[in-house]
């Protein structure tokens, strides 16, 4: 039986951070065959270390992508790199890679806000 963290989506025991439902716009760019390919989509779950999203195209597990996140209550899109952990059809799970202190703070604040409303 998986662990459940109060005020969050039921969590997988191996997860470091709770997941929260969040619908926001995401843009994903991946470099393939000498060119950048862009997809957009909507997130479904969000956490301090990553997110899941349904995209307009497929990105393979193991690919590193650049992302633009339209976080709630943040004036400008947050741009960061992420590692694609899984793909099931057009649904993808990504893990955020190196983040600046400012990016980490913005992501943590969104998660804290989501925890209060969950």
N, CA, C and O atoms as a printed pandas DataFrame, in Angstrom:
     atom_number atom_name residue_name chain_id  residue_number  x_coord  y_coord  z_coord
0              1         N          UNK        A               1    0.844   -1.182    0.000
1              2        CA          UNK        A               1    0.000    0.000    0.000
2              3         C          UNK        A               1    0.883    1.238    0.000
3              4         O          UNK        A               1    1.828    1.306    0.786
4              5         N          UNK        A               2    0.609    2.222   -0.856
5              6        CA          UNK        A               2    1.425    3.437   -0.962
6              7         C          UNK        A               2    1.173    4.399    0.181
7              8         O          UNK        A               2    0.104    4.395    0.792
8              9         N          UNK        A               3    2.146    5.202    0.456
9             10        CA          UNK        A               3    2.019    6.229    1.482
10            11         C          UNK        A               3    1.109    7.329    0.984
11            12         O          UNK        A               3    1.060    7.605   -0.215
12            13         N          UNK        A               4    0.391    7.957    1.892
13            14        CA          UNK        A               4   -0.435    9.101    1.550
14            15         C          UNK        A               4    0.026   10.280    2.384
15            16         O          UNK        A               4    0.162   10.172    3.603
16            17         N          UNK        A               5    0.263   11.392    1.737
17            18        CA          UNK        A               5    0.681   12.604    2.416
18            19         C          UNK        A               5   -0.525   13.521    2.486
19            20         O          UNK        A               5   -1.152   13.774    1.458
20            21         N          UNK        A               6   -0.878   14.037    3.679
21            22        CA          UNK        A               6   -2.051   14.906    3.792
22            23         C          UNK        A               6   -1.980   16.067    2.805
23            24         O          UNK        A               6   -0.907   16.599    2.524
24            25         N          UNK        A               7   -3.151   16.449    2.282
25            26        CA          UNK        A               7   -3.279   17.592    1.366
26            27         C          UNK        A               7   -2.525   17.395    0.061
27            28         O          UNK        A               7   -2.097   18.377   -0.546
28            29         N          UNK        A               8   -2.352   16.173   -0.384
29            30        CA          UNK        A               8   -1.666   15.958   -1.655
30            31         C          UNK        A               8   -2.302   14.788   -2.383
31            32         O          UNK        A               8   -3.153   14.080   -1.844
32            33         N          UNK        A               9   -1.874   14.605   -3.607
33            34        CA          UNK        A               9   -2.263   13.450   -4.382
34            35         C          UNK        A               9   -1.592   12.245   -3.723
35            36         O          UNK        A               9   -0.457   12.378   -3.266
36            37         N          UNK        A              10   -2.237   11.073   -3.649
37            38        CA          UNK        A              10   -1.564    9.912   -3.077
38            39         C          UNK        A              10   -0.192    9.738   -3.703
39            40         O          UNK        A              10   -0.037    9.838   -4.920
40            41         N          UNK        A              11    0.789    9.481   -2.875
41            42        CA          UNK        A              11    2.179    9.484   -3.307
42            43         C          UNK        A              11    2.736    8.073   -3.441
43            44         O          UNK        A              11    2.417    7.195   -2.640
44            45         N          UNK        A              12    3.554    7.863   -4.437
45            46        CA          UNK        A              12    4.298    6.631   -4.600
46            47         C          UNK        A              12    5.368    6.599   -3.514
47            48         O          UNK        A              12    5.970    7.638   -3.243
48            49         N          UNK        A              13    5.635    5.449   -2.873
49            50        CA          UNK        A              13    6.588    5.422   -1.762
50            51         C          UNK        A              13    7.977    5.951   -2.106
51            52         O          UNK        A              13    8.673    6.454   -1.223
52            53         N          UNK        A              14    8.402    5.847   -3.378
53            54        CA          UNK        A              14    9.740    6.288   -3.746
54            55         C          UNK        A              14    9.808    7.789   -4.030
55            56         O          UNK        A              14   10.896    8.314   -4.263
56            57         N          UNK        A              15    8.697    8.476   -4.017
57            58        CA          UNK        A              15    8.689    9.904   -4.344
58            59         C          UNK        A              15    9.309   10.724   -3.226
59            60         O          UNK        A              15    9.071   10.477   -2.043
60            61         N          UNK        A              16   10.103   11.698   -3.624
61            62        CA          UNK        A              16   10.730   12.599   -2.645
62            63         C          UNK        A              16    9.800   13.728   -2.230
63            64         O          UNK        A              16    9.892   14.232   -1.111
64            65         N          UNK        A              17    8.905   14.125   -3.126
65            66        CA          UNK        A              17    8.015   15.252   -2.875
66            67         C          UNK        A              17    6.586   14.879   -3.240
67            68         O          UNK        A              17    6.371   14.100   -4.168
68            69         N          UNK        A              18    5.606   15.422   -2.525
69            70        CA          UNK        A              18    4.213   15.152   -2.875
70            71         C          UNK        A              18    3.851   15.768   -4.219
71            72         O          UNK        A              18    4.404   16.792   -4.619
72            73         N          UNK        A              19    2.913   15.128   -4.910
73            74        CA          UNK        A              19    2.387   15.607   -6.189
74            75         C          UNK        A              19    1.072   16.333   -5.927
75            76         O          UNK        A              19    0.290   15.943   -5.060
76            77         N          UNK        A              20    0.847   17.396   -6.692
77            78        CA          UNK        A              20   -0.392   18.168   -6.571
78            79         C          UNK        A              20   -1.020   18.314   -7.941
79            80         O          UNK        A              20   -0.302   18.477   -8.927
80            81         N          UNK        A              21   -2.349   18.258   -8.034
81            82        CA          UNK        A              21   -2.990   18.522   -9.319
82            83         C          UNK        A              21   -2.754   19.985   -9.710
83            84         O          UNK        A              21   -2.938   20.891   -8.897
84            85         N          UNK        A              22   -2.352   20.199  -10.944
85            86        CA          UNK        A              22   -2.138   21.569  -11.433
86            87         C          UNK        A              22   -2.276   21.574  -12.949
87            88         O          UNK        A              22   -1.599   20.823  -13.653
88            89         N          UNK        A              23   -3.160   22.430  -13.434
89            90        CA          UNK        A              23   -3.364   22.609  -14.869
90            91         C          UNK        A              23   -2.719   23.933  -15.266
91            92         O          UNK        A              23   -3.242   25.004  -14.956
92            93         N          UNK        A              24   -1.587   23.853  -15.950
93            94        CA          UNK        A              24   -0.927   25.064  -16.443
94            95         C          UNK        A              24   -0.311   24.758  -17.808
95            96         O          UNK        A              24   -0.076   23.602  -18.159
96            97         N          UNK        A              25   -0.060   25.810  -18.555
97            98        CA          UNK        A              25    0.559   25.675  -19.871
98            99         C          UNK        A              25    2.047   25.354  -19.718
99           100         O          UNK        A              25    2.737   25.926  -18.874
100          101         N          UNK        A              26    2.522   24.428  -20.548
101          102        CA          UNK        A              26    3.952   24.125  -20.613
102          103         C          UNK        A              26    4.371   24.114  -22.076
103          104         O          UNK        A              26    3.603   23.715  -22.951
104          105         N          UNK        A              27    5.585   24.552  -22.327
105          106        CA          UNK        A              27    6.191   24.461  -23.656
106          107         C          UNK        A              27    7.449   23.628  -23.498
107          108         O          UNK        A              27    8.252   23.869  -22.596
108          109         N          UNK        A              28    7.621   22.643  -24.378
109          110        CA          UNK        A              28    8.771   21.749  -24.326
110          111         C          UNK        A              28    9.526   21.864  -25.641
111          112         O          UNK        A              28    8.935   21.788  -26.719
112          113         N          UNK        A              29   10.840   22.048  -25.542
113          114        CA          UNK        A              29   11.705   22.090  -26.717
114          115         C          UNK        A              29   12.713   20.965  -26.602
115          116         O          UNK        A              29   13.336   20.776  -25.557
116          117         N          UNK        A              30   12.871   20.212  -27.696
117          118        CA          UNK        A              30   13.839   19.125  -27.724
118          119         C          UNK        A              30   14.682   19.270  -28.985
119          120         O          UNK        A              30   14.158   19.595  -30.050
120          121         N          UNK        A              31   15.975   19.032  -28.868
121          122        CA          UNK        A              31   16.894   19.149  -30.004
122          123         C          UNK        A              31   17.062   17.767  -30.621
123          124         O          UNK        A              31   17.562   16.846  -29.976
124          125         N          UNK        A              32   16.631   17.628  -31.897
125          126        CA          UNK        A              32   16.732   16.359  -32.620
126          127         C          UNK        A              32   17.168   16.615  -34.050
127          128         O          UNK        A              32   16.724   17.565  -34.694
128          129         N          UNK        A              33   18.033   15.762  -34.525
129          130        CA          UNK        A              33   18.450   15.811  -35.938
130          131         C          UNK        A              33   18.865   17.212  -36.375
131          132         O          UNK        A              33   18.530   17.649  -37.476
132          133         N          UNK        A              34   19.589   17.909  -35.516
133          134        CA          UNK        A              34   20.120   19.217  -35.869
134          135         C          UNK        A              34   19.130   20.367  -35.805
135          136         O          UNK        A              34   19.441   21.474  -36.245
136          137         N          UNK        A              35   17.944   20.123  -35.265
137          138        CA          UNK        A              35   16.983   21.219  -35.159
138          139         C          UNK        A              35   16.192   21.103  -33.855
139          140         O          UNK        A              35   16.103   20.030  -33.258
140          141         N          UNK        A              36   15.623   22.223  -33.432
141          142        CA          UNK        A              36   14.811   22.250  -32.227
142          143         C          UNK        A              36   13.356   22.037  -32.603
143          144         O          UNK        A              36   12.822   22.700  -33.493
144          145         N          UNK        A              37   12.721   21.093  -31.906
145          146        CA          UNK        A              37   11.305   20.793  -32.117
146          147         C          UNK        A              37   10.564   21.249  -30.862
147          148         O          UNK        A              37   10.995   20.973  -29.742
148          149         N          UNK        A              38    9.461   21.938  -31.056
149          150        CA          UNK        A              38    8.696   22.460  -29.924
150          151         C          UNK        A              38    7.323   21.806  -29.847
151          152         O          UNK        A              38    6.663   21.575  -30.860
152          153         N          UNK        A              39    6.916   21.516  -28.619
153          154        CA          UNK        A              39    5.583   21.021  -28.324
154          155         C          UNK        A              39    5.019   21.879  -27.205
155          156         O          UNK        A              39    5.773   22.468  -26.431
156          157         N          UNK        A              40    3.724   21.952  -27.116
157          158        CA          UNK        A              40    3.108   22.614  -25.974
158          159         C          UNK        A              40    2.133   21.631  -25.358
159          160         O          UNK        A              40    1.796   20.608  -25.955
160          161         N          UNK        A              41    1.695   21.950  -24.175
161          162        CA          UNK        A              41    0.748   21.065  -23.519
162          163         C          UNK        A              41    0.258   21.650  -22.213
163          164         O          UNK        A              41    0.451   22.830  -21.922
164          165         N          UNK        A              42   -0.385   20.789  -21.429
165          166        CA          UNK        A              42   -0.940   21.170  -20.133
166          167         C          UNK        A              42   -0.432   20.192  -19.092
167          168         O          UNK        A              42   -0.389   18.983  -19.324
168          169         N          UNK        A              43   -0.049   20.724  -17.949
169          170        CA          UNK        A              43    0.381   19.859  -16.861
170          171         C          UNK        A              43   -0.836   19.213  -16.210
171          172         O          UNK        A              43   -1.949   19.733  -16.280
172          173         N          UNK        A              44   -0.600   18.072  -15.578
173          174        CA          UNK        A              44   -1.651   17.394  -14.823
174          175         C          UNK        A              44   -1.282   17.288  -13.353
175          176         O          UNK        A              44   -2.142   17.435  -12.484
176          177         N          UNK        A              45   -0.002   17.033  -13.067
177          178        CA          UNK        A              45    0.501   16.981  -11.691
178          179         C          UNK        A              45    1.789   17.767  -11.620
179          180         O          UNK        A              45    2.519   17.890  -12.603
180          181         N          UNK        A              46    2.062   18.309  -10.413
181          182        CA          UNK        A              46    3.232   19.172  -10.234
182          183         C          UNK        A              46    3.853   18.880   -8.875
183          184         O          UNK        A              46    3.145   18.631   -7.899
184          185         N          UNK        A              47    5.175   18.912   -8.820
185          186        CA          UNK        A              47    5.899   18.709   -7.563
186          187         C          UNK        A              47    7.178   19.534   -7.605
187          188         O          UNK        A              47    7.525   20.104   -8.640
188          189         N          UNK        A              48    7.872   19.593   -6.482
189          190        CA          UNK        A              48    9.116   20.364   -6.432
190          191         C          UNK        A              48   10.179   19.825   -7.373
191          192         O          UNK        A              48   11.046   20.577   -7.819
192          193         N          UNK        A              49   10.128   18.526   -7.684
193          194        CA          UNK        A              49   11.183   17.931   -8.507
194          195         C          UNK        A              49   10.756   17.575   -9.922
195          196         O          UNK        A              49   11.567   17.051  -10.686
196          197         N          UNK        A              50    9.492   17.846  -10.298
197          198        CA          UNK        A              50    9.077   17.509  -11.653
198          199         C          UNK        A              50    7.589   17.680  -11.859
199          200         O          UNK        A              50    6.881   18.220  -11.009
200          201         N          UNK        A              51    7.126   17.204  -13.016
201          202        CA          UNK        A              51    5.704   17.305  -13.333
202          203         C          UNK        A              51    5.327   16.242  -14.343
203          204         O          UNK        A              51    6.183   15.602  -14.954
204          205         N          UNK        A              52    4.029   16.069  -14.502
205          206        CA          UNK        A              52    3.513   15.266  -15.606
206          207         C          UNK        A              52    2.664   16.190  -16.460
207          208         O          UNK        A              52    2.007   17.102  -15.958
208          209         N          UNK        A              53    2.691   15.936  -17.757
209          210        CA          UNK        A              53    1.959   16.799  -18.681
210          211         C          UNK        A              53    1.551   16.014  -19.914
211          212         O          UNK        A              53    2.217   15.058  -20.311
212          213         N          UNK        A              54    0.458   16.431  -20.505
213          214        CA          UNK        A              54    0.028   15.912  -21.795
214          215         C          UNK        A              54    0.482   16.913  -22.843
215          216         O          UNK        A              54    0.135   18.093  -22.787
216          217         N          UNK        A              55    1.272   16.423  -23.811
217          218        CA          UNK        A              55    1.890   17.294  -24.825
218          219         C          UNK        A              55    1.287   17.044  -26.198
219          220         O          UNK        A              55    0.604   16.042  -26.411
220          221         N          UNK        A              56    1.540   17.951  -27.121
221          222        CA          UNK        A              56    1.043   17.827  -28.484
222          223         C          UNK        A              56    1.905   16.907  -29.343
223          224         O          UNK        A              56    1.569   16.657  -30.501
224          225         N          UNK        A              57    2.998   16.403  -28.804
225          226        CA          UNK        A              57    3.877   15.479  -29.519
226          227         C          UNK        A              57    4.589   14.583  -28.529
227          228         O          UNK        A              57    4.444   14.741  -27.317
228          229         N          UNK        A              58    5.366   13.635  -29.054
229          230        CA          UNK        A              58    6.024   12.652  -28.206
230          231         C          UNK        A              58    7.490   13.004  -27.967
231          232         O          UNK        A              58    8.224   13.373  -28.884
232          233         N          UNK        A              59    7.884   12.879  -26.722
233          234        CA          UNK        A              59    9.277   13.021  -26.315
234          235         C          UNK        A              59    9.629   11.721  -25.621
235          236         O          UNK        A              59    8.855   11.236  -24.795
236          237         N          UNK        A              60   10.768   11.152  -25.934
237          238        CA          UNK        A              60   11.110    9.828  -25.423
238          239         C          UNK        A              60   11.753    9.880  -24.041
239          240         O          UNK        A              60   12.441   10.840  -23.694
240          241         N          UNK        A              61   11.517    8.834  -23.263
241          242        CA          UNK        A              61   12.172    8.693  -21.962
242          243         C          UNK        A              61   13.681    8.742  -22.170
243          244         O          UNK        A              61   14.213    8.111  -23.083
244          245         N          UNK        A              62   14.361    9.492  -21.319
245          246        CA          UNK        A              62   15.810    9.649  -21.413
246          247         C          UNK        A              62   16.244   10.915  -22.133
247          248         O          UNK        A              62   17.397   11.327  -22.005
248          249         N          UNK        A              63   15.343   11.543  -22.890
249          250        CA          UNK        A              63   15.701   12.787  -23.572
250          251         C          UNK        A              63   15.733   13.941  -22.568
251          252         O          UNK        A              63   14.941   13.990  -21.627
252          253         N          UNK        A              64   16.666   14.862  -22.791
253          254        CA          UNK        A              64   16.722   16.093  -22.003
254          255         C          UNK        A              64   16.045   17.182  -22.827
255          256         O          UNK        A              64   16.340   17.358  -24.009
256          257         N          UNK        A              65   15.138   17.905  -22.188
257          258        CA          UNK        A              65   14.376   18.941  -22.875
258          259         C          UNK        A              65   14.533   20.263  -22.138
259          260         O          UNK        A              65   14.903   20.291  -20.964
260          261         N          UNK        A              66   14.251   21.349  -22.831
261          262        CA          UNK        A              66   14.127   22.635  -22.158
262          263         C          UNK        A              66   12.625   22.916  -22.065
263          264         O          UNK        A              66   11.857   22.602  -22.975
264          265         N          UNK        A              67   12.234   23.509  -20.954
265          266        CA          UNK        A              67   10.816   23.743  -20.702
266          267         C          UNK        A              67   10.566   25.185  -20.322
267          268         O          UNK        A              67   11.429   25.857  -19.757
268          269         N          UNK        A              68    9.371   25.647  -20.642
269          270        CA          UNK        A              68    8.876   26.930  -20.161
270          271         C          UNK        A              68    7.577   26.642  -19.431
271          272         O          UNK        A              68    6.633   26.100  -20.006
272          273         N          UNK        A              69    7.541   27.014  -18.154
273          274        CA          UNK        A              69    6.371   26.768  -17.325
274          275         C          UNK        A              69    5.677   28.082  -17.011
275          276         O          UNK        A              69    6.326   29.040  -16.592
276          277         N          UNK        A              70    4.390   28.137  -17.205
277          278        CA          UNK        A              70    3.601   29.314  -16.839
278          279         C          UNK        A              70    3.038   29.087  -15.444
279          280         O          UNK        A              70    1.860   28.766  -15.283
280          281         N          UNK        A              71    3.894   29.258  -14.430
281          282        CA          UNK        A              71    3.498   29.004  -13.045
282          283         C          UNK        A              71    2.478   30.021  -12.558
283          284         O          UNK        A              71    2.552   31.198  -12.912
284          285         N          UNK        A              72    1.520   29.567  -11.743
285          286        CA          UNK        A              72    0.534   30.502  -11.187
286          287         C          UNK        A              72    1.222   31.564  -10.334
287          288         O          UNK        A              72    2.135   31.255   -9.568
288          289         N          UNK        A              73    0.790   32.791  -10.466
289          290        CA          UNK        A              73    1.275   33.922   -9.662
290          291         C          UNK        A              73    2.741   34.266   -9.915
291          292         O          UNK        A              73    3.363   34.936   -9.090
292          293         N          UNK        A              74    3.306   33.820  -11.039
293          294        CA          UNK        A              74    4.676   34.177  -11.425
294          295         C          UNK        A              74    4.556   34.955  -12.732
295          296         O          UNK        A              74    3.957   34.476  -13.695
296          297         N          UNK        A              75    5.129   36.157  -12.761
297          298        CA          UNK        A              75    4.919   37.081  -13.876
298          299         C          UNK        A              75    5.448   36.573  -15.220
299          300         O          UNK        A              75    4.838   36.821  -16.259
300          301         N          UNK        A              76    6.584   35.861  -15.203
301          302        CA          UNK        A              76    7.197   35.418  -16.450
302          303         C          UNK        A              76    7.354   33.907  -16.445
303          304         O          UNK        A              76    7.483   33.304  -15.380
304          305         N          UNK        A              77    7.346   33.282  -17.632
305          306        CA          UNK        A              77    7.545   31.830  -17.669
306          307         C          UNK        A              77    8.888   31.446  -17.037
307          308         O          UNK        A              77    9.891   32.138  -17.211
308          309         N          UNK        A              78    8.885   30.340  -16.308
309          310        CA          UNK        A              78   10.110   29.798  -15.729
310          311         C          UNK        A              78   10.709   28.860  -16.773
311          312         O          UNK        A              78   10.048   27.931  -17.236
312          313         N          UNK        A              79   11.960   29.109  -17.137
313          314        CA          UNK        A              79   12.635   28.301  -18.152
314          315         C          UNK        A              79   13.665   27.422  -17.462
315          316         O          UNK        A              79   14.519   27.913  -16.723
316          317         N          UNK        A              80   13.579   26.103  -17.709
317          318        CA          UNK        A              80   14.527   25.183  -17.103
318          319         C          UNK        A              80   14.687   23.943  -17.954
319          320         O          UNK        A              80   13.953   23.733  -18.919
320          321         N          UNK        A              81   15.667   23.116  -17.579
321          322        CA          UNK        A              81   15.899   21.857  -18.286
322          323         C          UNK        A              81   15.317   20.719  -17.463
323          324         O          UNK        A              81   15.245   20.789  -16.236
324          325         N          UNK        A              82   14.901   19.660  -18.171
325          326        CA          UNK        A              82   14.297   18.520  -17.494
326          327         C          UNK        A              82   14.653   17.232  -18.230
327          328         O          UNK        A              82   14.922   17.231  -19.431
328          329         N          UNK        A              83   14.646   16.148  -17.480
329          330        CA          UNK        A              83   14.886   14.815  -18.016
330          331         C          UNK        A              83   13.544   14.101  -18.120
331          332         O          UNK        A              83   12.802   14.022  -17.141
332          333         N          UNK        A              84   13.232   13.580  -19.308
333          334        CA          UNK        A              84   11.985   12.844  -19.496
334          335         C          UNK        A              84   12.151   11.476  -18.834
335          336         O          UNK        A              84   13.024   10.695  -19.211
336          337         N          UNK        A              85   11.306   11.197  -17.849
337          338        CA          UNK        A              85   11.367    9.942  -17.101
338          339         C          UNK        A              85   10.466    8.866  -17.703
339          340         O          UNK        A              85   10.811    7.684  -17.671
340          341         N          UNK        A              86    9.316    9.261  -18.252
341          342        CA          UNK        A              86    8.436    8.270  -18.872
342          343         C          UNK        A              86    7.543    8.943  -19.904
343          344         O          UNK        A              86    7.360   10.160  -19.912
344          345         N          UNK        A              87    6.993    8.095  -20.780
345          346        CA          UNK        A              87    5.993    8.532  -21.750
346          347         C          UNK        A              87    4.974    7.420  -21.886
347          348         O          UNK        A              87    5.334    6.264  -22.109
348          349         N          UNK        A              88    3.711    7.761  -21.754
349          350        CA          UNK        A              88    2.589    6.860  -22.017
350          351         C          UNK        A              88    1.698    7.604  -23.003
351          352         O          UNK        A              88    0.896    8.451  -22.608
352          353         N          UNK        A              89    1.840    7.288  -24.279
353          354        CA          UNK        A              89    1.115    8.037  -25.309
354          355         C          UNK        A              89    1.623    9.465  -25.323
355          356         O          UNK        A              89    2.817    9.700  -25.506
356          357         N          UNK        A              90    0.728   10.421  -25.130
357          358        CA          UNK        A              90    1.131   11.827  -25.114
358          359         C          UNK        A              90    1.334   12.364  -23.695
359          360         O          UNK        A              90    1.636   13.543  -23.514
360          361         N          UNK        A              91    1.169   11.492  -22.684
361          362        CA          UNK        A              91    1.423   11.909  -21.301
362          363         C          UNK        A              91    2.878   11.614  -20.959
363          364         O          UNK        A              91    3.378   10.514  -21.194
364          365         N          UNK        A              92    3.541   12.614  -20.402
365          366        CA          UNK        A              92    4.965   12.525  -20.097
366          367         C          UNK        A              92    5.221   12.913  -18.650
367          368         O          UNK        A              92    4.522   13.753  -18.084
368          369         N          UNK        A              93    6.229   12.293  -18.064
369          370        CA          UNK        A              93    6.691   12.684  -16.739
370          371         C          UNK        A              93    8.120   13.161  -16.847
371          372         O          UNK        A              93    8.959   12.496  -17.455
372          373         N          UNK        A              94    8.403   14.318  -16.258
373          374        CA          UNK        A              94    9.758   14.880  -16.336
374          375         C          UNK        A              94   10.277   15.206  -14.940
375          376         O          UNK        A              94    9.518   15.530  -14.026
376          377         N          UNK        A              95   11.580   15.110  -14.814
377          378        CA          UNK        A              95   12.270   15.494  -13.584
378          379         C          UNK        A              95   13.086   16.746  -13.885
379          380         O          UNK        A              95   13.879   16.768  -14.827
380          381         N          UNK        A              96   12.888   17.783  -13.082
381          382        CA          UNK        A              96   13.633   19.022  -13.276
382          383         C          UNK        A              96   15.113   18.772  -13.013
383          384         O          UNK        A              96   15.476   18.068  -12.070
384          385         N          UNK        A              97   15.957   19.351  -13.848
385          386        CA          UNK        A              97   17.406   19.269  -13.648
386          387         C          UNK        A              97   17.859   20.534  -12.923
387          388         O          UNK        A              97   17.046   21.188  -12.269
388          389         N          UNK        A              98   19.114   20.885  -13.022
389          390        CA          UNK        A              98   19.670   22.027  -12.277
390          391         C          UNK        A              98   18.768   23.250  -12.371
391          392         O          UNK        A              98   18.403   23.695  -13.459
392          393         N          UNK        A              99   18.417   23.785  -11.196
393          394        CA          UNK        A              99   17.569   24.976  -11.117
394          395         C          UNK        A              99   18.315   26.045  -10.344
395          396         O          UNK        A              99   19.072   25.750   -9.419
396          397         N          UNK        A             100   18.095   27.271  -10.728
397          398        CA          UNK        A             100   18.667   28.376   -9.968
398          399         C          UNK        A             100   17.928   28.479   -8.637
399          400         O          UNK        A             100   16.852   27.904   -8.470
400          401         N          UNK        A             101   18.506   29.209   -7.701
401          402        CA          UNK        A             101   17.850   29.421   -6.407
402          403         C          UNK        A             101   16.496   30.095   -6.604
403          404         O          UNK        A             101   15.529   29.760   -5.920
404          405         N          UNK        A             102   16.424   31.041   -7.536
405          406        CA          UNK        A             102   15.169   31.747   -7.805
406          407         C          UNK        A             102   14.114   30.796   -8.379
407          408         O          UNK        A             102   12.952   30.847   -7.977
408          409         N          UNK        A             103   14.515   29.928   -9.319
409          410        CA          UNK        A             103   13.579   28.964   -9.894
410          411         C          UNK        A             103   13.091   27.989   -8.818
411          412         O          UNK        A             103   11.900   27.690   -8.732
412          413         N          UNK        A             104   14.018   27.505   -8.009
413          414        CA          UNK        A             104   13.659   26.558   -6.944
414          415         C          UNK        A             104   12.675   27.201   -5.969
415          416         O          UNK        A             104   11.713   26.563   -5.543
416          417         N          UNK        A             105   12.917   28.461   -5.616
417          418        CA          UNK        A             105   12.030   29.184   -4.697
418          419         C          UNK        A             105   10.633   29.321   -5.295
419          420         O          UNK        A             105    9.639   29.077   -4.611
420          421         N          UNK        A             106   10.549   29.713   -6.577
421          422        CA          UNK        A             106    9.247   29.890   -7.231
422          423         C          UNK        A             106    8.481   28.569   -7.273
423          424         O          UNK        A             106    7.279   28.545   -7.011
424          425         N          UNK        A             107    9.159   27.482   -7.597
425          426        CA          UNK        A             107    8.523   26.166   -7.662
426          427         C          UNK        A             107    8.055   25.739   -6.276
427          428         O          UNK        A             107    6.941   25.236   -6.127
428          429         N          UNK        A             108    8.890   25.935   -5.267
429          430        CA          UNK        A             108    8.524   25.560   -3.900
430          431         C          UNK        A             108    7.310   26.366   -3.423
431          432         O          UNK        A             108    6.415   25.814   -2.782
432          433         N          UNK        A             109    7.276   27.666   -3.733
433          434        CA          UNK        A             109    6.145   28.506   -3.323
434          435         C          UNK        A             109    4.838   28.046   -3.978
435          436         O          UNK        A             109    3.786   28.060   -3.339
436          437         N          UNK        A             110    4.902   27.642   -5.243
437          438        CA          UNK        A             110    3.706   27.121   -5.909
438          439         C          UNK        A             110    3.242   25.851   -5.201
439          440         O          UNK        A             110    2.047   25.685   -4.955
440          441         N          UNK        A             111    4.166   24.957   -4.871
441          442        CA          UNK        A             111    3.805   23.706   -4.188
442          443         C          UNK        A             111    3.208   23.992   -2.820
443          444         O          UNK        A             111    2.234   23.348   -2.429
444          445         N          UNK        A             112    3.769   24.945   -2.082
445          446        CA          UNK        A             112    3.236   25.306   -0.761
446          447         C          UNK        A             112    1.815   25.859   -0.886
447          448         O          UNK        A             112    0.952   25.562   -0.060
448          449         N          UNK        A             113    1.579   26.657   -1.915
449          450        CA          UNK        A             113    0.247   27.199   -2.163
450          451         C          UNK        A             113   -0.736   26.091   -2.529
451          452         O          UNK        A             113   -1.873   26.087   -2.056
452          453         N          UNK        A             114   -0.301   25.151   -3.369
453          454        CA          UNK        A             114   -1.155   24.024   -3.760
454          455         C          UNK        A             114   -1.479   23.132   -2.568
455          456         O          UNK        A             114   -2.583   22.597   -2.476
456          457         N          UNK        A             115   -0.525   22.968   -1.656
457          458        CA          UNK        A             115   -0.746   22.133   -0.478
458          459         C          UNK        A             115   -1.853   22.712    0.409
459          460         O          UNK        A             115   -2.604   21.969    1.041
460          461         N          UNK        A             116   -1.945   24.040    0.448
461          462        CA          UNK        A             116   -2.960   24.699    1.267
462          463         C          UNK        A             116   -4.363   24.530    0.699
463          464         O          UNK        A             116   -5.344   24.559    1.443
464          465         N          UNK        A             117   -4.463   24.354   -0.617
465          466        CA          UNK        A             117   -5.773   24.271   -1.259
466          467         C          UNK        A             117   -6.197   22.848   -1.578
467          468         O          UNK        A             117   -7.329   22.613   -2.002
468          469         N          UNK        A             118   -5.291   21.896   -1.374
469          470        CA          UNK        A             118   -5.605   20.494   -1.717
470          471         C          UNK        A             118   -6.516   19.856   -0.692
471          472         O          UNK        A             118   -6.875   18.686   -0.828
